Every structure is written in C-alpha cells, then in structure tokens.
Amino acid sequence: MSQVTSSSKARVTTPSDTEILIEREFDAPKHLVYKAYTTPELVSRWWPGRRGVMRSCEIDLRPGGKWRYVMGAHGGAEVAFHGSSARSSRTSGSPPRRSSGARLPAPRRR
C-alpha cells in the first residue's frame, strides 16, 4: 500500500453567498484520490481520523444519488454529513476534475 500525502494547507474561497469551495492538492494519482473519496470502506478508514468512529458510510454516485456519513465522536455525540451527486463518474469510467458536496451537521445525543 502506498503512502498518499496532501499539501499542508487547503485553499478556502467563497465563490458566491451560498457556496464554500475548499481545494487541496494530493501527491497521488487522481484515480487513487477519487477512489479514497468514493469507496465506503476507504472513506470509513480516514474520515473520522482521531475524532471518533464511523458508524455508517453510504455513497451512491449515480446522477441524483445521495451520500451520507455518520460518525460517532468521542464523548458520545453522533454527527451526520450528507449531500448529493451531480453525476455518476463510475458509469463514465473516469473521475471528475473536481469533487463537491454539501456537508450538513446533524448532531444527536445518545
């Protein structure tokens, strides 16, 4: 397994009043970065980091498909993130130039 690294800083801009764009470069082939962001088993390995554990990871890349991550944070809080896919890159065979989605927290106490 190869080591994938990212630049130390992300670039954050606000293209409009309703958008936040976060860009980061990775020292890895595009197809591996795409796979890390679109394969539930891989997302579950890196998404929670040291903040907790992944409880659920669902990703549907078909046009109009939804994605949802649920993380159990240390201390008992549960946080959900979700969004939708604009197009299916799996059916087209190649990753998009950019990946985007809305992440909306939905905290729940246990």
N, C-alpha and C positions, 0 to 999 in steps of 0.2 A: 504494500500500500504506500503510495507516495504522499509526501507532506505538501499540503496546499497552504500558502500564506497569503495574507492580504496586506495592502499598504496600511500604514499605521493610522491614517486619517480617512474619514468619509467626508465627501463634499455634500453639504445640505443647502438646497435652494428652494425658493417658493415661486414656481412659475406662474401661479395665479392665487387668488384668495382662497381657493378650495383645494389646492394641491401642495404637497411637500414632496420634493424629489431628493432622494438620498442615493448618491453614487459612490461606489468603491471599486477599486481595481484589485484583481486577484492574480497572483503569479501562478496561473494554471490554465490549461486549455479550456476554452469556452464550454465544450461539451461536458467536462467534469464539474464545472461550477453549476451549470444548468441541472445536471443530474443531482447534485447535492441539494438544490433548492426545490426539486420536483419529485423526489423519491421519498415517500413517507418514512421508510426505515432510516434513511440518511438524515433527513430533517430532524427526526426524533433524537439522533445522536448529538447534534450540535445546537439545536435551538435553545434548550433550557440552560446550557452552559453549567455554571455552578449555582444558578439561582433556584433550581428545583428539578423536577422530573416531568417528562412528557407523559400525559395521560391519554391523549388522543391526537392523531395526526391524519387528516383526511385531505386528499388532493385529487381534484377532478379537472384535468386540463382541457377538456372539450369546450368548444365555444359556449359561453354562458355557465360553465361549470363552476363549482364553488370549492374553496379550500377553507379549512378550519383547523386550528391548533389549540389544544387545551393543555396548559401547564400547571402542575401543582407546585406552587412556590413554597420555599422553606417558611415555616411559621403558620402554615395551614391555608393560606389564600389560594384560590384557584383562578387563573386568568385565561381567558379565551381570546383568540385573534382570528379574524376571518376576512374573506374577500372573494372576488370572483375572477375568473379567467376570461380575458378578452378573446383569445383564440386558442386553438389546440396546436401546440408545437409538436406533440407526439405524432399526430396524424400527418403533419407536414414533413416530419423527419429531421428537422433542424431546430435548434434553439433560437428564440427571438434575439434580436440585438439587445433588447432591454427586457427586464422583468419588473412588473409592478403589481401592486395590490394594496387595498386598504387594510389596515390593522386596527381594529377597534377593541379596546379592552372591555371585558365583561366580568369583573371580579365577583366571586361568590365565596362566601364563608362556609366552612364545614362545621 
